[in-house]
Amino acid sequence: MTKRKKIVIIAPSVLPIPAIQSGAYEQLIDSIICLNEALNEVDFILISKKNVGTYKVREKFKYTTFHDFDDNIFKRIFNNLNKRINKLFPKKVHYNFHITQIQDILKKLKYDKVLIVGNVDYINPISEIVKKDKIVFYLATEILSHVNVFHKCDKIIVHNQRLVNLILENNKSLQSNEVVNLIPGIDINFFRQSNTEHVNVLKKKLGINDSKKVICYIGRIVTSKGVNVLLEAILKLNNRDDYTLLLIGSIGSNFGSTPNGKVSDVEGIVELIAKLGDKCISTGFVANEDLADYLAIADIGVVPSICEDVAPASYLQFQAIGKPTIVSNGGGIPEFFSPDYSIMVNRGDTMIEELQTAIISLLDDSNKRNTMGKFAFTNSDKFSMNRYFKDFINIIEN
């Protein structure tokens, strides 16, 4: 009889899990532990930030146990002292309080693997108490591809071949089989569950006229995601009155900077939204359980990232519901692109004009929208969460 594996997942320290406040990594972990409830493959042990709002949601999990690290005034005092100590003794290692909490939790556990998700600052302290052959790191951003601690992990999991190549190029000591490209997955059935009645009710609630075609963006409303470029392109549609731009997501939350390291131009985005008047609806944050209905409103999806996006979930979500999507050529997006179901625009000086042209071509041609939508729907089957989960467990265990 095969021994049932115990896998520790160490979440990033920003948002809680279950993902009641959204977050890309947090939603990913949420999806993994939820699917394991249905498939019952392994036992997960989740270490994440304390949030009392998750306690009731956690009760449904049979195959995941939860351990919290705390974030309170004592932690902040401890971290401030650490900064001062590090200035006095720069060669000494003084970890933040929540990292020492994670170490203490790990010392009391029995496990087969430890999966560190997203936070490279955890690799060094975890490697002090966990053997290399038990550590797996999950990376979904190019920004960290250059860090020099990956050699302390048995495997690095990423979402596109471009990122595999970047990590190997920047970390010469790594072997090619130590960096694994895991094709991402989404809950396809969830996004396909909406119906006409739900869509009509939500359209009425949002004030969207049935005669309008809906151009939809979902994600953080920030410059790095190209929202300002999208808004500029929409403004160039001049006097057209046959569309509504639907922005789903919180304004800001750019984690402090644009790709050029400048403060996010939130005010500029707000001004552009205001110029569009009633042609643009900005929903603010939408809870995960409501996303399917919101996306079902769309006629056209847009993923205009100007940053090096690895594998935008929104692109896969638009495909799952059979919507043609306009995407940029940023980061790993081209690896998921086909002209059968998408139009690609180039980042740079011509991006606004190319976006405008692509939007007009889809607004004006219902046959094109329908044909591309059907291809998108069929293609999205490859991103099923079941396939993803099996591949994920196989990478972790082997």
N, C-alpha and C positions, 0 to 999 in steps of 0.2 A: 504493500500500500504506500502510495506516494505521500510524503510528508507535506502537510499544508503549510504554505509559506506565510511568514509574517513580514510585512513590509511597512517600515516607518516612512511617513511623508512629513517632511518639515516644510511648512508653508512660509511664504514671505511674511514679513512682519507688519504689512500695511493694513490689510483688510481681513475681516473675519471669515471663517468657513464653518458651516455652509455659507455660500456666497450671498448673504442677504443684502450686501452693499455692492454687489457686482464685483468687477475687477477681472482682468483677463486670466491671470494665473489662478485666482480663487475660483472662477467659474470652471476652469479646466479640472482642478482638483475635485470640485463639487461633482462634476460629471463622472469622473472616474469612480469615486466612492459610491455614487448613486447607482451606476451600472453594475458595480460589484454586488449590490444588494440583490439584483435580479439574477446575476450569473453565479454568484457565490463561489468565486475562484480562489480568493486569498483572504487573509485577515489584514486589514489596514490599521495602522496606529498613527493617528494624525496629531501632530504638534503644531498648534497655531495660536494666534493672538486671542487673548481672552475677550469675549463679548457676550454679555448675558442674553442678548437678543437671539443668540443661536441655540440656547439651551433647549428650548421646546422643540425646535426642528431636529436636533440631534437624537431625540428619543426614537425616531423611526429606524435608526441604523442598528442592524444586528451584527454586521461584520466589520464595523469600524469603531474603534475606541478613541476617545478624545482626551488629549492632554493640553493644557493651556499654559502659555507664558504670559505674565502680567505686564501691564503698562500703567504705571501709577507715578505719583510724585517721588517716591523713593527711588524708582528706576531713573527718573530724570536727574535727581541729585547725584546718584551713583555715576551716571554717564558723564555729568559735568566734572566730577572729580577725576574720572578716568582721563578726560581730555587734558586736564592739568598735569596729571601724573605722566601721561605720554610725552608732554613737552619737556618734563624734567628728566625722564628716562626713556628716550626714544627707541632704544634697542630692546626694551622690555615689551611684552605683549600684554595689554590690559583690555579684556573684552567687555563689551557693553553688558548691562545687567541681564537683558533678556537672552543673550547668547549663553551666559553662564547658567541660566535657568534651563535652557534647552540641553546643555551638557548634563546637568543634574538629572533631568528626565530620562535621557538616553542611558545613563549609567544604571538605571533601575529596570530597564526593559530587556526582553529577549526578542531577537529579530534575525531575519535572514538578509535583508537589504535595508539601506537607508537612502531614500530619495530626497535630495535637496532641490527645492523648486525655486528657481529664479534669483536667489540671493547669494551671490558669490562670496559675500562676507562670512558666510557660514562654513565654507569649505575648510579653511585652516583650523578653526576650533573643533569642528566635527572630526577632522582627520586625526586629531590628537587622541581621540578616544574610540575611533572606529577604524578598522582596517580598510585599506584601499579597495580590496576586492568586494567590499560590501557597500561602497559609496557610488551612487549614481546621481548625476546632476542634470536638471532639466532647464534648458535655456531657450527662450523665445524672443531674443532681441540681439541685433548685431552690435549694439553699443559695447557689450561685454565680451566680444569675441577675442579680444587681445589679452585678456587677463592671464597671468602666468601661474594659476593654481590648478588648472584642469588636470595636470599630471597626477594629482592626488586622488583622482576619481577613477573608478573602474570603467565607467562609460559616461559619455555626454550625449544626451538626447536633444535633437533639434528638429525643426519643422520644414527645412528645405535644404537642397544640395548646396546652394550658394553659401549658407551658413556653415555647413560641414567643411567646405573648402576654406573659408575664412579662418575657422578655428585651427585647422591643420596647418595653414600657412603661418599663422601667428604663434603656434605652439609646436615647434619642430620636434619635440620629444615624444609627441603623441603618435600612436600607430593609427592607420586608417580605420581599423575595426573598432577603435575606442570612441569614435564619434559616429552616431547613428542617426540617419534621417528617418523620422517617424512621420508619415503622412498624417496630418491632423484629422480630427473627427468632430462631428457635431451631432446633436440629437435630431436627425432628419425628421422623424415622425412628429416630434414636438412642433417643429416649424411648419409642418404640413397640416396641422390639426384645425387651423382656423377655417371658418365657413362664411358664406355670404352674409348671413344674418349678423355675425359678430362684426364683420367688416363694415356693414352699413350703419350699425349702431355706433361704432367708434368714429366713423367719418362724420356722422351727425354731431357727435360730442365735440370733435375737433373743429367743426365748421368747414369741412371740405365738401365742396359741391361735386355731385356725381359726374358732372360734365368735365371736370378737371382731371388731367392726367397727373399722377403723383410721382415726383422725382424724390427719391428717398436716400438720405444719408443716416447711418447709425454709427455711433462711436463718440469719443470725446470731441467736443466742439473746440478745436484748437488749431493753430497754424500748422503744426507738424503733420497733421492729418489732412492738410490741404483744404480745410473748410473755407478759408478766406479766398482761395483760388476758385473754388466752386461757386461761392457767392458772387465773385466778380464776373464769372462766366454767365451766371443766371441773369445778372443785371444787364448784360449785353443782349439778352433776348428782346430788349426794347419793349414794344407795346403788345407783345403776345399776351393773351389772356386765357390760354387753354391749359395752364398747369398750376400746380401748387408744389412748392419745395417743402418737404417734411424733414426736419432735423431732429433726430432722436438721440438724446444724450445730454450730459451736463456741460455747460459752458465753462471752459477753463480746465483745471486738472491736468495741465501739461507737464506735471512733474518738474516745473521750474524753468524749462527752456525750450526753445525751438531747436532744430538741427544745427543752427549756427551759434547756439549758446546764448541767445538773447532772450530776455523775458518775453513770455508769450503775449502776443498782441490781442488780448481778450477784448479790449475796448474797440479795436478796429473791427473785430468780428461782429460785435454788438451793433456798431454803426452800420455795417453792411446789411445786417438783418433788418435794421430799422428802415433802410432805404427801400427794401423790397415790400414793406408794408404787409398787406394781407395776402401777398403771394407767397409768403414764407411763414410756416408754423414751426416753432421751436418747442418741443415737448418738455425739455428738461429730463431728469433721470426717469427711466422707465424700469420697473422691476422685471426681473428675468421671466417670471411666469406670465407676463403680459406681452412679451416681445413678439410672439407669433402673430397676434392680432394686429399689432402696429405694422409689422413688416408686410402683412398680407394686403395692406392698403396700397403698397407701392405698385407702380407700373414700370418704373425704371429705377435700378439701384445705381449708386455712385460710390466708388472707393477711390478718392482722389489724393491719396497719401503722397506727400513730398518727402517724407522720411523713408528710411530703409525698412519698411514693414516686412516682417518675416512671413506671415501667413494670416492675413486679416480674416477673422471669423466672419465678419459681415459679408465678405465675398462669397464664402461657402454658404452662408445663410440665404443670401439672395438666390443662389443656385438651387437650394433645397426647395424654395417655394416657386421656382420656375420663372424668375425675373431676369431679363437682360440687364447686364451690368457694365457700366463704364468704369474702367480702372486705370490707374497710372502704372508706369513701368518701374515703380520703386521696389527695391529690395528683392524679396522672393516672389512677388506677385506674378511675374511672367511664368513661373513654373506651374501655376494653376490656371493659366490663361489659354483660351482658344477663341479664335474669331467666330466660331460657331455660336457662342453664347455671350461674347463680350466684345467691347470696343476698347482698345488700349490707346491712351494718350501719353505723350512724352512730357516728363517734368522739364521745367525750364521756361525760357522766355515765350515759347509758343503754347504753353499749357492752357492758358485761359481760352485762346482761340480754338484750340483742338477740342477742349471740353464743350465749348459752345456748339461747334459743328456736330460733335457726337450726340449731344442732347437734342439738337434740332432734327437730326436724322432719325432718331427713335420717336420723338414726338409726332413727326409727320408720317410715319409708316407703321401702321398697326400690324400689318402682315410680318414685317421685320421683327417687331417686338414679340409677336406670338411664336414665330419660328425659333428665334433665339431663346425664348423662354422654355420651349419644349426641349431643346438641346441642353439647356442649363439643368432642368429638372432631372433628365436622364443621367447627366454627368455627375450629379451630386451624390448618386448612390455609392460612389467610391469613397465618400467621406463619412460613411455610416459609423456610428459610435461603437457598434459591435465589432466591426473590423478593426477600428482603432484600438479598442480595449484589448483584443486578442494580441495584436502586434505589440502593444505596450507591455503586457504581462510577459510575453515571450522575450522581449529585450531585457526586462528586469531580471528574469529568472535564469537567463542563459548568458 
